[in-house]
Amino acid sequence: MIEVSKGFAMKCYSYDPFLSDEQIKECGAEPLHDLKELFKCDIVSLHVPATPQTINSINEDLMSLMPENGVLVDAARSEVIDEDSVISIFQKRPDLGYISDVGFTKIDELREKIGAAQLKKQLIVTPKKMGAQTLESNVNAGLTAIKQISAYFKDGSTIHQVNGKAF
């Protein structure tokens, strides 16, 4: 994401409580030390797992900090977004945008609250991710399986065996 952003001459910032400032700088971003600082950026792109600490953690309080015409990009998990907060903030801030490649379950409620025309301006949801269902990934999986089977018959290699010795 940082490489793509820099291609548009964007300044990149990162908040990650598990990385040191040096690690963040090595990735090409300026470190931030408070999640609220991140939401002062024009575009916030999320890349976090769904954990008890992150579920519904992106809420109206954070989104309200975004500048005019700010955009929230959820490339993480839909569970990290408090969808009720999105509905609420979109009613108050028609300038904000939300892009998601992981879906939005309350889209009908959002459409009802802000109208279909405004919904088209504020929300973009792409089809569900199907990275594992591409021609390239299927070919690669098949080739890997062939190599593993050949290695087993050639020299007994069980390096990728999942359940240990069965026989």
C-alpha positions in Angstrom: 0.0 0.0 0.0 2.8 2.4 0.8 4.5 1.8 -2.5 1.3 2.5 -4.4 0.6 5.6 -2.3 4.1 7.0 -2.9 3.4 6.7 -6.6 0.8 9.4 -6.1 3.3 11.5 -4.1 1.3 10.8 -0.9 2.9 11.1 2.6 2.4 7.8 4.4 1.9 7.4 8.1 1.5 4.2 10.1 0.1 3.3 13.5 1.2 -0.2 14.6 1.6 -0.8 18.4 3.6 -3.9 17.6 6.3 -2.4 15.4 9.1 -0.1 16.4 9.5 3.4 14.8 12.5 2.0 12.9 10.5 -0.9 11.5 7.8 1.5 10.3 10.3 3.8 8.8 12.0 0.9 7.0 8.6 0.2 5.4 8.5 3.8 4.1 6.1 5.4 6.5 6.3 7.9 9.3 5.3 6.3 12.6 2.3 7.6 14.6 1.9 6.8 18.3 -1.8 7.2 18.7 -4.6 5.7 16.6 -6.4 9.1 16.8 -3.5 10.7 14.9 -4.0 8.3 12.1 -7.6 9.4 11.6 -6.4 13.0 10.9 -5.1 11.7 7.6 -7.0 12.3 4.4 -7.1 8.6 3.6 -7.0 5.8 6.2 -6.3 2.3 5.0 -6.9 -0.5 7.5 -4.9 -3.7 7.5 -5.6 -5.4 10.8 -6.9 -8.8 11.9 -10.2 -9.3 13.6 -9.2 -9.8 17.3 -11.1 -9.1 20.5 -9.2 -5.8 20.6 -9.9 -4.7 17.1 -13.5 -5.9 16.5 -15.7 -2.7 16.2 -12.7 -0.6 17.1 -13.2 1.7 14.2 -16.1 3.8 15.4 -17.7 7.2 15.1 -15.3 8.8 17.5 -12.4 8.0 15.2 -14.2 8.7 12.0 -15.3 12.1 13.2 -11.6 13.1 13.4 -11.2 12.7 9.7 -10.7 15.9 7.6 -13.2 17.1 5.1 -13.6 14.6 2.2 -11.7 12.0 4.2 -11.8 8.4 3.0 -11.7 5.2 5.1 -10.5 2.1 3.2 -11.2 -1.2 4.9 -8.8 -3.8 3.4 -8.8 -5.7 6.6 -11.9 -7.4 8.1 -15.4 -6.2 8.2 -15.6 -7.0 11.9 -13.2 -4.2 12.8 -15.7 -1.6 11.5 -18.6 -0.5 13.8 -21.2 -0.3 11.0 -23.7 1.5 13.2 -21.0 4.2 13.5 -20.6 4.4 9.7 -24.4 4.9 9.4 -24.4 7.6 12.1 -21.3 9.5 10.8 -22.5 9.4 7.2 -25.7 11.1 8.2 -23.7 13.9 9.9 -20.7 14.0 7.4 -21.8 13.5 3.8 -18.3 14.5 2.8 -16.8 11.3 4.1 -16.2 8.2 2.0 -15.9 4.5 2.8 -14.3 1.9 0.5 -14.4 -1.8 1.4 -13.3 -5.0 -0.2 -14.7 -7.0 2.7 -18.3 -6.0 2.5 -20.8 -4.0 4.5 -23.7 -5.9 6.0 -26.0 -3.0 6.9 -26.1 -1.6 3.4 -29.9 -1.6 3.3 -30.1 0.4 6.6 -27.5 2.8 5.3 -29.4 3.4 2.1 -32.6 4.0 4.0 -30.9 6.6 6.3 -28.9 8.6 3.7 -30.7 7.8 0.4 -29.6 5.8 -2.7 -28.0 8.8 -4.4 -25.9 9.7 -1.4 -25.0 6.1 -0.8 -23.4 5.9 -4.3 -21.3 9.0 -3.4 -20.1 7.7 0.0 -19.8 3.9 -0.2 -17.9 1.7 -2.5 -18.0 -2.1 -1.8 -16.1 -4.4 -4.2 -17.1 -8.0 -4.7 -15.8 -10.4 -2.1 -12.1 -11.3 -2.3 -11.5 -14.5 -4.3 -7.7 -14.4 -4.5 -7.5 -18.2 -4.1 -9.8 -18.7 -7.1 -7.6 -17.2 -9.8 -6.1 -19.2 -12.7 -2.6 -18.3 -11.5 -3.3 -19.6 -7.9 -4.9 -22.8 -9.1 -2.0 -23.5 -11.5 0.5 -22.8 -8.7 -1.4 -25.0 -6.3 -1.4 -27.8 -8.8 2.3 -27.5 -9.6 3.1 -27.5 -5.9 1.1 -30.6 -5.3 2.9 -32.4 -8.2 6.3 -31.4 -6.8 5.3 -32.6 -3.3 4.0 -35.9 -4.5 7.1 -36.4 -6.7 9.4 -35.6 -3.8 7.6 -38.2 -1.6 8.0 -41.0 -4.2 11.6 -39.9 -5.1 13.1 -39.6 -1.6 10.3 -40.0 0.9 10.0 -36.3 1.7 7.1 -35.5 4.0 8.1 -31.9 4.6 4.6 -30.7 3.9 2.7 -33.5 5.7 0.0 -32.0 7.9 -1.1 -34.8 10.2 2.2 -36.5 11.0 2.9 -40.1 10.3 -0.3 -41.9 9.6 1.1 -45.3 8.7 
